[in-house]
Amino acid sequence: MSENNQNTWSTTRRNIIVAQKAIESNKVMQVDSATNTSHQKLVDIPVYSDATKTPLPVYEIDINNVSYNFDNVRLWKYKKKKCRALGIDLDEGLDEENSEHQKIIHDMLLNTKSYSTKSTANLREDLLLKGQEDPALITEEGILWNGNRRCAVMRDIFTNPPRGKSPDGKWQRLKVCFLPDDLDNKQLRDLEKRLQQKSDTKEDYGRVNEMGDVHDFVENYEFTNPEGFEKPTVDEKKEIETEFEDTDEWQKWGKIVHAKKTIDLIDDYLNSRDTDTHPLVGDYEKIESNESGITWFEDLVKLLDTVSEYYEDSNHEGNPDDKVEAYKTMAFASYDAGKPDFDVIRKFRNTIENADGTGDPGDSTNLLIAAETNSPIIKEWDQLSQEPESLVQNKELAKQEKENLETNLRSFKQLGNDPKVILRGVNNDILNINQNLILN
């Protein structure tokens, strides 16, 4: 959506909400038993993380005047896959102004199995039995920041009433509280997280969704340096860290970069294997359902960082960018062979880290040379890189790369079991202990 269209849409939405709030009968009233007087019902909401709860008045408005939250973190991993399936421009994505896209989010909320531990069927049964007990929280533009799924189920109950029942108009009325207009996007995201991850019913967003959320924020951030997140200023780092300071894991810059790179790597893999017959763009569930899950790709990020650092050293022959591409392509091929094991990726990384060229018992330089020589892709990268399509879904090549990684795993473990290596490790531990005693 263009900025002008966004402003027009926002203004229109605000006007609709203003009209809804002005309707006296939309106010939810309650009677004070002590004074026998009625007043608008108030609900205490933890709007601000650093303040006491804020009492917000409750309204009951036309459900068709609210918009789903397209930035709901729980839906992150499903949106790109849906765009690929429906032929929607991936760069544009889903547009909240588009009524058909609202229906897409509606369908996701109803049918995404892993959205919540509470199934849609159970939530529907609960609503039919008790009605809507808690108000949804929405902005002055009518965007839902809490209650998206309840709203979807209520709409579904009206459209598909219980057997033998006629559509009941009460499911067209949604109880809401309007959030203060001064909340910025970070505060809204923080509120969403606190409400959806209450201590008594704590539900994580899911690692892929969390990393995807970090990825998109960094991807869309306007860095001063053209190299983007690779060369941020101190202030830029601090600003982005502040954005995620309330998350469980992504508060520090190193973790933020790791999340960005992991999603980029998964996208590279899925995009390179995507075909009309077997669409894979955005199919993060395929990665999660594999034996090693997302961990394999997280370890591959660390391996590729190690490869880059190793070959940036002028003592090691090879262009670091070319080596990273070769290693990535090799790893992707081994992944195609099935049953990916993150331990082989970790040990390859250890092999590079310990290839110090000293000739000591723990030096793995010869293992690294053997592993690169026995990798068809790394060995012949200059030629193979000219025909990248020949490397995708090449079963024989995938098998060779997988076997080479497994061979390196066994060899590195044997290196680690060498008595000389073990003795060197013990000596290092003793030196560290003595050093600590001196310092203390």
Buried (B, 14 or more C-beta within 10 A) or exposed (E): BEEEEEEEBBEEBBEBBEEBBEEEEBBBEEEEEEEEEEEEBBBEBEBBEEEEEBEBBBBBBBBEBBBBBBBBBBBBBBBBBBBBEEEBEEEEBBBBBEEEBBEBBBBBBBEBEEBBEEEBEEBBEBBBEEEBEBBBBBBBBBBBBBBBBBBBBBBBBBEEBEEEEEEEEEBBBBBBBBBEEEBEEBBBBBBBBBBBEEEEEEEEBBBBBBBBBBBBBBEEBEBEEEEBBEEBEEEBBEEBBEBBEBBEBBBEBEBBBBBBBBBBBBBBBBEBBBEEEEBBBBBBBBBBEBEBBBBBBBBBBBBBBBBBEBBEEEEBEBEBEBBBBBBBBBBBBBBBBEEBBBBBBBBBBBBBBBBEEEEEBBBBBEBBEBBBEBBBBBBEBEEBBEEEEEBBBBEEBBBBBBEBBBBBBEBBEEBBEEEEBEEBEEEEEEEEEEEEEEEE
